[in-house]
Amino acid sequence: MQDTHDLPHSDITKNILHCCFEVMNSLGCGFLESVYTNALIVSLTDIGFNVRTNTSFEVMFKNRSIGLFIPDILVENAVIVELKCCEHLLPEHQTQLINYLKVTDIRVGLLVNFGRRSLQYKRAYHPAYPAACDPANPVLSLNPSSSNATCH
């Protein structure tokens, strides 16, 4: 098991999680995500963190902008915090966070769920997840020498 002190930005993520527990212990579960976002922003700024919201990042494909995404909270320009209010964190939530890390080139993210009686969280570190999902495999062969396209 890896010591969390060896992980990048472990001091920041430890403080973010402390603030998340503070918010959860004070508010409990059952509010909208926006309520937890606002409470977490208050808690994080009270301890001196630089917190940004509504910061948009471009998603690029073939050197063209194809869309924007806005993470819930960006702390110290080093950690993306993605908040959820759901029964269970799903693999899709983690994939979403990993894609955010990939697009921003930020390496550390926290996925936090306020939707249960006890706080759930996952820490993501981008180099540990080089792709959010498996590479796509071609369905049809595009080999020009073949007279028929074949399925793989």
C-alpha positions as a Markdown table, in Angstrom:
| # | Residue | x | y | z |
|---|---|---|---|---|
| 1 | Met | 0.0 | 0.0 | 0.0 |
| 2 | Gln | 1.4 | 3.4 | -1.0 |
| 3 | Asp | 1.9 | 6.0 | 1.7 |
| 4 | Thr | -0.5 | 8.9 | 0.8 |
| 5 | His | 2.3 | 11.4 | 1.7 |
| 6 | Asp | 4.1 | 10.2 | -1.4 |
| 7 | Leu | 1.3 | 11.2 | -3.7 |
| 8 | Pro | 1.3 | 14.5 | -5.5 |
| 9 | His | -0.5 | 17.3 | -3.7 |
| 10 | Ser | -1.3 | 15.0 | -0.8 |
| 11 | Asp | -1.3 | 18.0 | 1.6 |
| 12 | Ile | -3.9 | 19.8 | -0.5 |
| 13 | Thr | -6.1 | 16.8 | -0.9 |
| 14 | Lys | -5.9 | 16.0 | 2.8 |
| 15 | Asn | -7.2 | 19.5 | 3.6 |
| 16 | Ile | -9.9 | 19.4 | 0.9 |
| 17 | Leu | -11.2 | 16.1 | 2.4 |
| 18 | His | -11.1 | 17.6 | 5.8 |
| 19 | Cys | -13.3 | 20.5 | 4.5 |
| 20 | Cys | -15.6 | 17.9 | 2.8 |
| 21 | Phe | -16.1 | 16.1 | 6.1 |
| 22 | Glu | -16.7 | 19.4 | 7.8 |
| 23 | Val | -19.4 | 20.2 | 5.3 |
| 24 | Met | -21.0 | 16.7 | 5.5 |
| 25 | Asn | -21.0 | 16.7 | 9.3 |
| 26 | Ser | -22.6 | 20.1 | 9.4 |
| 27 | Leu | -25.2 | 19.8 | 6.6 |
| 28 | Gly | -25.7 | 16.0 | 6.3 |
| 29 | Cys | -27.1 | 14.5 | 3.1 |
| 30 | Gly | -30.1 | 15.4 | 1.0 |
| 31 | Phe | -29.2 | 18.8 | -0.4 |
| 32 | Leu | -28.5 | 19.7 | -4.1 |
| 33 | Glu | -25.0 | 19.5 | -5.4 |
| 34 | Ser | -24.9 | 23.3 | -5.6 |
| 35 | Val | -25.4 | 23.6 | -1.8 |
| 36 | Tyr | -22.4 | 21.4 | -1.1 |
| 37 | Thr | -20.4 | 23.2 | -3.7 |
| 38 | Asn | -21.0 | 26.5 | -2.1 |
| 39 | Ala | -20.4 | 25.2 | 1.4 |
| 40 | Leu | -17.1 | 23.6 | 0.3 |
| 41 | Ile | -16.0 | 26.8 | -1.3 |
| 42 | Val | -16.6 | 28.7 | 2.0 |
| 43 | Ser | -14.7 | 26.0 | 3.9 |
| 44 | Leu | -11.8 | 26.0 | 1.5 |
| 45 | Thr | -11.4 | 29.7 | 1.3 |
| 46 | Asp | -11.7 | 30.0 | 5.1 |
| 47 | Ile | -8.5 | 28.0 | 5.4 |
| 48 | Gly | -6.7 | 30.1 | 2.8 |
| 49 | Phe | -7.0 | 28.1 | -0.4 |
| 50 | Asn | -7.2 | 29.7 | -3.8 |
| 51 | Val | -10.5 | 28.3 | -5.2 |
| 52 | Arg | -11.9 | 28.8 | -8.6 |
| 53 | Thr | -15.3 | 27.8 | -10.1 |
| 54 | Asn | -16.8 | 28.4 | -13.5 |
| 55 | Thr | -13.4 | 28.0 | -15.1 |
| 56 | Ser | -13.9 | 26.5 | -18.5 |
| 57 | Phe | -11.4 | 24.2 | -20.3 |
| 58 | Glu | -11.5 | 23.5 | -24.0 |
| 59 | Val | -11.8 | 19.9 | -25.2 |
| 60 | Met | -9.6 | 19.5 | -28.4 |
| 61 | Phe | -9.8 | 17.0 | -31.2 |
| 62 | Lys | -7.5 | 17.2 | -34.2 |
| 63 | Asn | -6.3 | 20.6 | -33.0 |
| 64 | Arg | -9.9 | 22.0 | -33.0 |
| 65 | Ser | -12.0 | 23.0 | -30.1 |
| 66 | Ile | -15.0 | 20.7 | -29.9 |
| 67 | Gly | -16.5 | 21.8 | -26.6 |
| 68 | Leu | -15.9 | 23.1 | -23.1 |
| 69 | Phe | -16.2 | 21.6 | -19.7 |
| 70 | Ile | -16.3 | 23.3 | -16.3 |
| 71 | Pro | -15.1 | 21.4 | -13.3 |
| 72 | Asp | -17.0 | 21.9 | -10.1 |
| 73 | Ile | -14.1 | 23.3 | -8.1 |
| 74 | Leu | -10.4 | 23.9 | -8.9 |
| 75 | Val | -8.2 | 24.2 | -5.8 |
| 76 | Glu | -4.8 | 25.9 | -6.0 |
| 77 | Asn | -4.8 | 25.3 | -9.8 |
| 78 | Ala | -3.6 | 21.8 | -8.8 |
| 79 | Val | -6.6 | 19.7 | -7.8 |
| 80 | Ile | -10.0 | 19.3 | -9.5 |
| 81 | Val | -12.8 | 18.5 | -7.2 |
| 82 | Glu | -15.9 | 16.9 | -8.8 |
| 83 | Leu | -18.9 | 16.7 | -6.6 |
| 84 | Lys | -21.8 | 14.3 | -6.8 |
| 85 | Cys | -25.0 | 13.8 | -4.8 |
| 86 | Cys | -26.0 | 10.2 | -5.6 |
| 87 | Glu | -26.6 | 6.8 | -4.0 |
| 88 | His | -23.3 | 5.3 | -5.2 |
| 89 | Leu | -20.3 | 6.5 | -7.1 |
| 90 | Leu | -20.2 | 4.8 | -10.5 |
| 91 | Pro | -17.4 | 4.0 | -12.9 |
| 92 | Glu | -18.7 | 6.7 | -15.2 |
| 93 | His | -18.1 | 9.3 | -12.5 |
| 94 | Gln | -14.5 | 8.3 | -12.2 |
| 95 | Thr | -14.1 | 8.2 | -16.0 |
| 96 | Gln | -15.5 | 11.8 | -16.1 |
| 97 | Leu | -12.9 | 13.0 | -13.6 |
| 98 | Ile | -10.1 | 11.2 | -15.4 |
| 99 | Asn | -11.1 | 12.8 | -18.6 |
| 100 | Tyr | -11.1 | 16.2 | -16.9 |
| 101 | Leu | -7.6 | 15.6 | -15.7 |
| 102 | Lys | -6.5 | 14.5 | -19.2 |
| 103 | Val | -8.0 | 17.6 | -20.8 |
| 104 | Thr | -6.6 | 20.1 | -18.3 |
| 105 | Asp | -3.2 | 18.5 | -17.8 |
| 106 | Ile | -3.9 | 18.7 | -14.1 |
| 107 | Arg | -2.7 | 15.5 | -12.5 |
| 108 | Val | -4.8 | 15.1 | -9.3 |
| 109 | Gly | -8.6 | 15.0 | -8.8 |
| 110 | Leu | -11.0 | 14.2 | -6.0 |
| 111 | Leu | -14.4 | 12.7 | -6.7 |
| 112 | Val | -16.7 | 13.4 | -3.7 |
| 113 | Asn | -20.2 | 12.1 | -3.1 |
| 114 | Phe | -22.4 | 13.9 | -0.6 |
| 115 | Gly | -25.5 | 11.8 | -1.5 |
| 116 | Arg | -25.1 | 9.2 | 1.3 |
| 117 | Arg | -25.1 | 9.4 | 5.1 |
| 118 | Ser | -21.4 | 9.0 | 5.1 |
| 119 | Leu | -19.1 | 10.8 | 2.7 |
| 120 | Gln | -17.7 | 8.8 | -0.2 |
| 121 | Tyr | -14.6 | 9.9 | -2.1 |
| 122 | Lys | -12.0 | 8.7 | -4.6 |
| 123 | Arg | -8.7 | 10.2 | -5.5 |
| 124 | Ala | -7.6 | 10.1 | -9.1 |
| 125 | Tyr | -4.1 | 10.6 | -10.3 |
| 126 | His | -3.9 | 11.0 | -14.1 |
| 127 | Pro | -0.6 | 9.2 | -14.9 |
| 128 | Ala | -2.0 | 6.2 | -13.1 |
| 129 | Tyr | -4.8 | 6.2 | -15.6 |
| 130 | Pro | -3.3 | 6.9 | -19.0 |
| 131 | Ala | -6.7 | 6.6 | -20.7 |
| 132 | Ala | -10.2 | 6.9 | -19.2 |
| 133 | Cys | -11.3 | 3.9 | -21.2 |
| 134 | Asp | -9.9 | 1.2 | -23.4 |
| 135 | Pro | -8.6 | 2.3 | -26.8 |
| 136 | Ala | -11.2 | 2.0 | -29.5 |
| 137 | Asn | -10.8 | -0.9 | -31.9 |
| 138 | Pro | -11.6 | -0.4 | -35.6 |
| 139 | Val | -14.8 | -2.1 | -36.7 |
| 140 | Leu | -14.0 | -2.3 | -40.4 |
| 141 | Ser | -10.7 | -2.9 | -42.0 |
| 142 | Leu | -9.7 | 0.1 | -44.1 |
| 143 | Asn | -7.0 | -1.7 | -46.0 |
| 144 | Pro | -7.2 | -0.4 | -49.6 |
| 145 | Ser | -5.7 | -3.7 | -51.0 |
| 146 | Ser | -8.6 | -5.7 | -49.6 |
| 147 | Ser | -11.6 | -5.9 | -51.9 |
| 148 | Asn | -14.0 | -6.5 | -49.1 |
| 149 | Ala | -14.1 | -4.6 | -45.8 |
| 150 | Thr | -14.0 | -7.2 | -43.0 |
| 151 | Cys | -15.2 | -7.0 | -39.4 |
| 152 | His | -12.7 | -7.7 | -36.6 |
